[in-house]
Amino acid sequence: MAAGEPLTEAERLALDKAIRVAEQACRFEFSVYVGPVQGDQPRAWATRLHNRLVAPARSVLILVDPARRIIEVVTGGDVRRHLTDAEVELAVLAMSTEFAAGNLLVGLQRGIAMLAEHARPQNTLHA
């Protein structure tokens, strides 16, 4: 791992796979930013990054600044119809637990999987 690089190449590939699986499960797009947050307002920085995505309304952005111990999750309008704040908070808690144990990749994988599971459209039976 290069100095300052939070994830190795193999870990980035594993993260890409987790993202692909999540996107297939819920049909929303996931983006992950791991690195320093610019400024002293992490939520605003995360929102700016989210708004630059190709389809922000259908996207979830996970921002992690390991050095400052910051986690932000920004969801687009379409995503919020399927994913509650409480479900996002559970995913953040799962990620922060793994991060505290030194497991950045595992934390991201868990968080992405949880968000995708909760955001997945529910199958309904019609009478």
C-alpha positions in Angstrom: 0.0 0.0 0.0 1.4 3.4 -1.0 1.8 6.0 1.7 -1.4 7.8 2.2 -3.4 5.2 0.2 -6.2 3.9 2.4 -7.0 0.9 0.1 -4.7 -1.5 -1.8 -5.4 -2.3 -5.5 -6.8 -5.7 -4.4 -9.1 -4.0 -1.9 -10.3 -1.5 -4.5 -11.2 -4.4 -6.8 -13.1 -6.0 -3.9 -14.9 -2.8 -3.2 -15.8 -2.4 -6.9 -17.3 -5.9 -6.8 -19.3 -5.0 -3.7 -20.6 -1.9 -5.5 -21.6 -3.9 -8.6 -23.5 -6.5 -6.5 -25.3 -3.7 -4.6 -26.3 -1.9 -7.7 -27.7 -5.1 -9.2 -29.6 -5.8 -6.1 -31.4 -2.5 -5.7 -30.9 -0.8 -9.1 -29.4 2.4 -7.6 -25.9 3.6 -8.1 -23.3 3.6 -5.4 -20.2 5.8 -5.1 -17.5 5.7 -2.4 -15.1 8.4 -1.6 -12.3 7.6 0.8 -9.9 10.4 1.6 -9.6 13.8 3.2 -12.6 16.1 3.5 -12.0 19.6 2.3 -13.1 22.3 4.8 -14.8 21.9 8.1 -18.2 20.9 6.9 -18.1 17.3 5.9 -21.8 17.1 5.1 -21.6 20.0 2.6 -18.5 18.4 1.0 -20.3 15.1 0.7 -23.3 16.8 -0.8 -21.2 18.6 -3.4 -19.6 15.3 -4.4 -23.0 13.6 -4.6 -24.4 16.4 -6.8 -21.6 15.9 -9.3 -22.5 12.2 -9.9 -24.1 11.3 -13.3 -27.5 10.5 -11.7 -27.6 12.0 -8.3 -31.3 11.3 -7.7 -30.7 7.6 -8.1 -27.3 7.5 -6.3 -25.9 6.8 -2.9 -22.6 8.4 -1.9 -20.6 7.1 1.0 -17.8 9.4 2.1 -15.2 8.3 4.6 -12.3 10.4 5.9 -10.3 7.8 8.0 -7.9 10.4 9.4 -10.8 12.5 10.8 -13.1 9.6 11.6 -15.9 11.0 9.4 -18.6 9.0 7.7 -21.3 10.7 5.6 -23.9 9.0 3.5 -25.8 11.1 0.9 -28.8 9.7 -0.8 -30.7 11.0 -3.9 -34.4 11.8 -4.0 -35.3 8.5 -5.7 -33.3 6.5 -3.2 -34.9 8.2 -0.2 -38.3 6.8 -1.2 -36.8 3.3 -0.4 -34.2 4.0 2.2 -35.0 5.6 5.6 -32.7 7.7 7.8 -32.8 4.9 10.4 -31.6 2.4 7.9 -28.8 4.7 6.8 -27.9 5.2 10.5 -27.7 1.4 11.0 -25.4 1.1 8.0 -23.2 3.9 9.4 -23.0 2.2 12.8 -22.0 -1.1 11.1 -19.3 0.7 9.1 -18.0 2.7 12.1 -17.7 -0.5 14.2 -15.6 -2.2 11.5 -13.5 1.0 11.0 -12.8 1.2 14.7 -11.4 -2.4 14.5 -9.2 -1.3 11.6 -11.3 -3.0 8.9 -11.8 -0.2 6.3 -12.7 -2.6 3.4 -15.0 -4.8 5.5 -16.8 -1.8 6.9 -17.4 -0.4 3.4 -18.6 -3.8 2.1 -21.0 -4.2 5.1 -22.3 -0.7 4.7 -22.9 -1.0 1.0 -24.6 -4.3 1.4 -26.9 -3.1 4.1 -27.8 0.1 2.2 -28.5 -2.0 -0.9 -30.6 -4.5 1.0 -32.8 -1.8 2.6 -33.1 0.2 -0.7 -34.1 -2.8 -2.7 -37.7 -2.5 -3.9 -40.0 -4.8 -2.0 -41.9 -7.5 -3.9 -45.6 -7.0 -3.4 -48.4 -9.5 -4.0 -51.5 -8.2 -5.6 -54.9 -9.8 -4.8 
